[in-house]
Every structure is written in structure tokens, then in C-alpha cells.
């Protein structure tokens, strides 16, 4: 039964309209793919007829529910607008969809499965009605062993490729990769039948002379949506040596699409209704976008995750990074208060887990960027790298310290290591901004300009990239271009002056900082 907020009934008489609403309301994130809905509601029809029927049903529902803005679509997804609905009732109120009948094989199977899931908690002796499973803060991605087709391929290459992908995803720190051994135990099970998995990466390999043809697919496990599919042609020798670019391409593209979907799902559902792992991914990506509105939303998401996952260090570490960026970008209304909040947040994170590499690295970043305590920062980065030497984020943040210390070659080495570890990370634009500074300190002007441009194409508000572009252009002798870049910097940040830079930048008193200040002045950035 459906009601408007004034308790007046919604007159939805069509059986399939009712069924579609019920399936969306009972689905993760209130969303299902068109293909999945067609398979349940029109299992006896061909795909063309099924899509035509679905369009008709959706049109009818939009007309019936027009005043409520209930039904939405995006790409292949159909979903309910979580901000405008409220689901009433509980499993203890009776059988799910009691008395409802729809003679469609797909729907009947879904309804049977749903009723099995809706067993009341009181029926399970070990469960208490007040017990709520703890939320997790990261997505879980499983990489199934890639199938091998044909005889012109080394045996075991598909298994090895999936193992390399699991490692690459885990290395990003943005998601949890299910162990390769566990994934092998899940072979043969439908993706949506493993509830602890959010996304599956599956694929097939076949030989093609000196190359391997790799077909890969990324699937949202519980929603039943294929998010991406592509074909790669890596060299057999590169795959066998563990040096193929296709591994990084698949891992990076998968993480980028998952991050993008997190942003969409966060918009669909109210903050309190979105799962913690969706909010954390969205908060990480949004705060590194350097867009003021998105940056503010990122803080709300991270604070929500921290409140829901009080024993997890990850949301606290990222929240501390948010406070740091707020000061560094010049967006904090009270920088001293924000600095204190950053320090207190990392302290809480390290109290929970003193060996969390992310918390150690971000604390090192705070000590470096906000306190100019280069010695303590170096100790923190060393401790973080001892725990996880394969983190791109740690290497990139450590490069900032090397920049401030004037160690150009070291900064470049750390930047290039970070790129090698995660060449297609969703935070690539943020990393490129740091890379620009690394090449700048090393006197590699052309590469500094290129990296700044990479950062600014995606994140035009990244103040560090804007500043590095001005300095690199000026030092490379492109004075006219440097003056234009200086105007872009001042247009984006009207309060930016050379004197303010010398007052606030942590490296201002170092030889590097003083040289950068001179270059900014020469490019005609306002002095005061």
C-alpha cells in the first residue's frame, strides 16, 4: 500500500506497476538496472518488447506519482528518489507482499528469495532485535579468476592476471580487495548471491600470437548492472613478467567508475540513508575535486561515516586531510580552529590504531603543511611506509615534504613511484598537482607545466597547481604565458598575494619558498 505524506492513498492499480515499486523499494540504494527489471517482469518476452513494456510502465508511474518526484532514471538505472519516500513496516509485521500474485517466473523467483531474506529477527534464537551489524567504510571488490579460452595461451595466465588485479586494487587504499584465494572459492556462484561483495571484475583471456586478448567486465553485484566492459591486447611476455599496463588500466578504470557511481548514489539517497562505504568513497573523491560546494559536501559525508563507524580510523584520517586542505586552499573561516581540528582528528585516529598507515601519513602531512615541522613529518612518513611501502598516497604526500625541503630529485622519485603504483587513480588530478611541484623543485620546467595542466583540466580550483604553473612558466622564460597564468590565479583567488603566500606557506622561509615568491612577483602577481 502506498500513501502520500497527507495519508491520502496513491491509486496504483496496475500489478506490474506495484511490483516494480516493490522491487525498487526492497533493492540496495533503491535502484535496479533496466535489464534486471525486464528479466523479472517480462521473462517470456524478447529484450526489445521488454524494454518497450518497461518504458510504458515507467511513463504510467511518472504520471501517477508526478507530484511526488518519486521515479528517477540515470543511464541504465531506474531508482526511487530516497529523499521523497519513507518505507514503513518491518519483517515482524507479516509476510513480505502477502497475498500479492504476479504470474511471471522471474518475479515469482525474486519474491520467494525476498521472503526468505525477510525472516523476523525474533525467529533466530541467537539474534536480538536491537542488534545492528556494524557498517563498513570501504567497498569490497572481488576479481574472479579470468577464464582461459583456446590452446594458444599459457596455462594459468588468467589466474595470474586476476591476482595482479586484486593487488592493484588493494594498493589504492580506496577499496578492499577480496583475497584471491577467497575469490577462487566463489567460482560458479552468481555475483549477486555473495552479499558481502559490492563489485565483481570478471574476464576471459585467449591467445593471439605474441599477444593476449583480454575481455574484462565490471559488474555491480547486488544491483545486477554491468558498469563497464572493454578489450585489451597486452603482450604475453609483459603479463608473464607482471609488467603489463592493462592491469593498471583495468584497476584504475574500475575504481574511477565506482567512485563516480558513489557520487550518483549519494545524490539519490539522503545522507543518513546512504551506506557508509558509499559516503566514504564519495567524500574522498569530492574533497580532492577542489570545488568549494563539493568540498563542503565531502565534509558532511566524512563526518557521517565517522559517526557511524566509531572504531574505524579511515574516516577520521580522511577528515583530517579535509581540514588540512581547507586551510591550504584558503577556504577556512577560522584557520587556527581548523588546524586544531585536524590535529585532534588524527590524534583520535592514531589512538584507535597507531599502526594505520593512512593515519600516519596524513598526520605527517599535517606536521609538514600546517606546522612546518619537517623532522617530525619525515618520521611519520617513514613509519607509514614501513607499514605499507606500496601506497601511492603515502609516496605522493611524502613528495610534498621533499619539495619543501628543496630535495627535487627525491620529490620526483616519490612522485614517479606514486604514479607507477596507481597510474589511473581517481585522485590522479590531485596527485598531478603535487607532481607539478616536484618537477618544479627539480628544475624540470616542461614537466612541471604538463603536470599542472593535467591537474587543472580536472580540478581548475587547485591553488597549488595554479601557483606551480605560474612559477614554471616564469622560470622557463615564457613570461607572457606566466603573466596570463598569474591573472588566472588571481581571478580564482582574489585574495592571493605574494605577501600572503610568504606569510602562510609552510616553505616560505626555505630557499625554495623564497625563489617561488620571487617568480610569482616577476610574473606580476600582486605583492600586497
N, C-alpha and C positions, 0 to 999 in steps of 0.2 A: 504494500500500500504506500502511495506517495502523497504527501501533503505540501502545500505552500506554507510559508512561515506564519501565516494567519490562521492555520489549521484547516483551510479550505482544501478539499481533495483535488489532486491533479487527475483529470479524467483521461487516463491512458488505457484504452480498451484493447489495443492490438496485442496479441500474445507475444509476437516476436519483438515488439517494442518493449514490453515488460521484461522479456528475457534478456534483451540487450542491456537494459539499465541494470538488471540484477547482476549480470556478468561483469559489467564495469565497476559496480559498487563493491563487488567482492574481490576485485583484482588488485594486485600491487600497484600503488600510485594511481588507482582508479583508471588505469589505462590498459588497452589491448590493441594489438595490430589489426588492421583490416583483414589481413589473411586469416588470422586466428578466429576472428568473429565469423567470417564467412564459413570456415571449416566447421564451426559448431552449429550455426543456424541454417546453413544450406548445404549440408554434407552430400546430398544427392544431386546437386546442380554442378554445372561446369563453372570455372572461375569467372568467365565473362558475365554469366547470368547472376552468379553470386554477388559480384561487385555492383551490378545494376540494382539488385534487390537491397543491398546494404545502403546504397545511396538513397533509395526511396524511403527506407526506414529512418535514416538519419534526417532526411528532409521533413518527414512527418513529425519526428520528435522535436526538431527545432521549432516547428510551428506551434506544437502543443506547449512547449516549455520556453517560448520566446521571451517572456517577461523575466525569466529567472537566469538567463545566460548559463545554462547547465551543460549543454553538449558542446565540446570543442574538438577540433581536429588539427593535427600538425603532421605533415609528411604522411607516413603510413600509420600514425597512431590515431585512435579515437579515445577520448577521455572525458571524464566528468570534471567540471571546474570545482575543485575541492573547497575554494573559498565561498562557494554559494550553496553548498549542500551540507547536511548533517545526517549521519547514519544512526538510526535509533535501533535499540534492541540488542540482545546478547544471545549466545548459544543456548543459555538456560531457558530462553523463552519458548522453545519448541523446535520442531524440525525445520531445517532451512527450506524455504519456499514450499511449505506444507500445502498439499492439495494442488500444486501447480503442475500442469502437464503440457508438454510440447513434443509431439511425435517427430523429433529429429534425433538421429542416432548420436551425432556429436554433442548436442545439448544434453541428452539423457546421460551420456557418459560423464560429462562435466558435472552435472547435478549430483550423480552418485558419488563422485570423488569429493565434491564440496561438502556433502552431508557427512562423509567420513571424517573430514577435517573439522567439522563443527561439533564434535563430541564435547558435551559440557565438561568443564574442569572438575566439577564435583564427582563425575563418574570415574575419575582417575584417583585412586587412593593416595598416591604419592604426591599429588598436586594440591596446592592450596589456591583458592580463588584469588587471593591477593598477590600471588607471586607473579612478577613480570620479568621475563628474560632480559638480561642486560643488553643494551644496544651496543652494536659495534660501530666503530668510527671509520672503517675503510671498506671499500668494495672488495669482493672476493672474485678472482678471475681464475678459471680453470683452462688449461691448454691440453686438449686431448692429443694423444699420440697421433701424428699425421699418418693417414693410410698410405700405403705404397702400391702403385699400380704398374704393371708391366715388368719385364725382366731386365730392362736396360737401366738399372738403378742399384746402387749399393744397398745391401740389406741393412736395415737399422737406421737409415738416413732420416726417415720420418720421425722415429722415436727421438733421435738426437736433436732434430730441429725443434720439436715441441719442448724438450728440456731446455734448450738455449733460450726459447721464448719465455719460459717460466722465470728463468734467471733474470732476463732483461726487464720483465715487468716488476719483479721484486726489487730490483736495483733502483727503480724510480722512486720508491718510497710513497707513491701515490695510491697504491692498491696492494692488497695481499694476494700473492700468487699461491694457489693450492699446490702442494708438493707434487712433483712429477709422479712419484710412486702412487699417491692417492688418486691422481687422475687416471692412471692405468687401471686401477680397481673399478673405476666408474665406466669403463668401456661397455657399450651396449645399453646403458641406461639412457632414457630420454633426458635431454638437457633440463627440461622443466621438472623432472622427477627428483632432482637433487636440490632441496630447498636452500641449502647453505651456499649455493653458488649464484652469483649475480650475472656473470657473463661467461660464455664459453667461446674459446677460439678453437676452431676445428679446421682441418685441411687435408689435402691429398698431394702426394709427390709422384711424379713419374719421370723417367729418364728421357733425355733428348740430346743424345750425343755427349758433348762436354758439359752441357748444362742440365739443370733440373727444372722441370715445370712445377711450380708450387701454386696450388689454388687454396686460398685461405678465406675463412668466413668468420665474422664476429657476430655473435647472437646474444641478445638479452634473454637470459634463461627463462625467467618466470613469465615474461610478457609474450614471448614467442616471436620476437621481431628480429629479423636479420638486419643489423645496422650497417654492415659493410661487407663487400666481397671483392677480391682482386686476384690477379695472376702475376706471379713473379718468375723470373728466369735466372736464378743465381748459378754461378759456376759450381760444378760438383766439387772441385778442389777447395774452393772457398768454404763451402758448407762443411766438408770433412775437417778442415782446419779450424772451424769455429770463427771464421773471419768474414762471413757474408753480410753485406749491408741489408739484405732482405729481413734479417732478424730484427734489426733496429727499426726498419721501416714498418714492419707489422706491429711491433710492440708500441712504437710511438703513435702510429695512426689509431690503434685500438684505444690507447689512453686518451688521446685527443678527443675521439668520438664519445668516450664515456664521460669525459669532463663536460663536453658540450651537452650531452643528454642530462647530466646533473643540473645544469643551468636551466634547461627546459622544465624538468620535473619540479625544481624549486619554485618556478613561476606558477606551475599548475596548482600546487598544494600550498596551504598556509604553512608558515614557518614551523609551527608546532606539530604539524601532521607529516612533514617530510621525514623520511628515515635519516638517522644521524650520519650514515656513510654518504648519503646524497649531499647533505648540507656541508660536510667537511670538504669533500671534493670541490663543491661549488665555491666555498669560502676561500680555498687555496688559490683556485684559478682566478676568481674575481678580484682578490686583493692584489694580484700581480698584473692586473689589467691597467692600473694607473688611471682609471676613470673615476672621478670623485663619487658619483652616485653608486656605481658598482662597488667601489671601495667601502662605502658606508654599509651596504647590504652584506658585504663579506663579514664585517664585524658581528652583525646580528646573527648570522649563520654560525660563526665560530663560537660565540657565547652560548648559543642554544646547544651546540654539541658538547661543550664543556660542562654545562649544567646537567645534561642527560647522561654523560659518561664521566662521572666524577673520579673514577680511578684511572682514566686514560691520560697519558701525558701528551698525546699528539695534539688535541685541540688547544691545550694550553701553550704548547710550543708555537703553534701557528698564530695564536692570538698575540703572543709576544712579538712575533715578526710583524704582525699588523700594526702594533703600537710603534715599532721602530720605523716602519715605512711612513706612518702618519707624521712623525717628526721630520724624517728625512725629506719628504715631499713638501714640507711646509704647510700641511693641512691641519695640524693640531692647533686647537684654540688655546690650549694651555700646555706647551711643550714640557715644562717641568713635571706637571702632573702625569703626562703621558709617559715620560721617561721612568717615573716611579712605577707606574702600572706595568710597564714592560719588565722591569727588574723583578717585581713581585710575582708576575705571572711565570717567568722562567724559574724562579725560586720554588714556586709550588710544583711545577713540572718535575724539577730535579729532586724535590722531596719525595715525590711519588716513585720516581725511578732515576737514580743517579747515573745509570748507565745507558739512558736513552740517547742515542747518537744525535737525533734531531734536536732534542732539548739542549744538549751540549753545544752543538753547532750554532744554534740561534742565540744561546747565551754568549758564545764567543762573538757573534755578530753584534750583539748589544754592547759588549765591552769595547769592541773596536769602533763602531759607528757612533754610539751615543756617549761613550766615556773616554774615548781616545786612549784606552789602556791596552796598548799593543802587546805587552808581555803577557798579561792575563788572558787576552784573546787568543794568543798563539797556544797557550796551554790548553784552552778549551777545545780548539780545533784539533790539536794533537790527540786529545782524549777521544773526541768524536771519531776521528779517522782510525784510531786503534780499534774501536768497536766495529766500525763499518768502513773499510777502505774503498768500497766500491760505490759510494754515494755521490751522484753528480751534484746534488745540492750542497753537500759539505765542501766538495772541492771548489765549487763556484763561490761560496761565501768566504772560504779561506783565501781565494784570489783577491777579494776586496782588501783584506789585511795586507797582502803583499803589495798591492797598489799603493796603499797609504804609506807603506814603509819604503817606497821607491824601488822595490825589487821587481823590475819589469820582466826579466826572463822567468822568474819564478811565478809571477802572476799569469803570464801567457801559458806556461806549462800546466798550471792548475786549470785554467780556462779550457785549454785544449783537451785535458783529461776529462773534464766535465762533459764536454761535447762528445767525446768518444764513448763515455758511459751512457749518455742519454741524448743522442743527436736529434731526436724528434720529440723531446719532452714538451708537454703542453705549456710549460713555463719558458719555452725557448726564447721568447722576446725579452723576458726579464734577464735570462742568462746572457743574452746578446748585449744588453746594456752594461753588464759587468765586464763582458769580454771587450767592449769598446775601451773601457778604462784600462784594462790590462795591456792592450796593444798600444794605448797612448803612453803609458809609463815606459814601455819598451821602445818608444820612438818609431813604431811601425804605423805611420800615419794612415796609409791607404786602408790597411786592415781595420784600424780604429774607426775610420769613416764608414766602411762597409758594415761593421757590426752595429754601429749607432743607427744606421739606416734600417737594418733588419729589425732592431728593437722598435724604432719609431713607426715603422709601417703598421705594426700591430698595436703598439702602445704609444700613441703620439704625446701622451702626457708624462712620460718617464723623464723626470728632470735630469737625472744623471746622464741619460743618452743624449738629451738636448745639449747639455753642457759639454759633453765629450766631443760631439760633432763640431761645435764652435771651435774648441781648442785644437782639434786635429786638423781642421781646415786652415786655421790661422798658422799653425806650426808647419804645415806642408806648403805654405806660400800661396794658398788660394784665398787671398784677402777679401776679394769681393764676395765670394761664396760664404766666407766666415762671417762677414758683416750681415748677410742675409740670414744666416743661421742664428746670429745673435738677436736679430729682430724677432725671429720665430720664438726663441727662448723667452724674450721679454714680453711678447704677446701672450704666451702661455702662462707666464708667471710675472705679472706686472710688478710685484714687489721684489723681484730678484735684482740685486745689485752686487757689484764686486765687493763692496764693504760688508754687505750681509753675508756673502759667501765666506769672506775671511773671518767673520765673527762666528759663523755656525758650523763650517765644515770641519770634521774631525782631523783632517790632514792639513789644515790651513797653515800651521806653524812649521810644517815639514818643507824641505826643498821642493818636493813635487807639488805640494799645495800652493806654494808661492809662485812657482813657474806657471801653474794653471791660472792663477789670479792675474798674472801679467798678460797671458794670452787672451783672457776674457776682456781685459781692458783695451788691448790692442785691437780687438775685433769690435770695439765700440759698444760693449755692454756698459750700461750706466754705472758710474763709480759709486754714487750715493742715491 
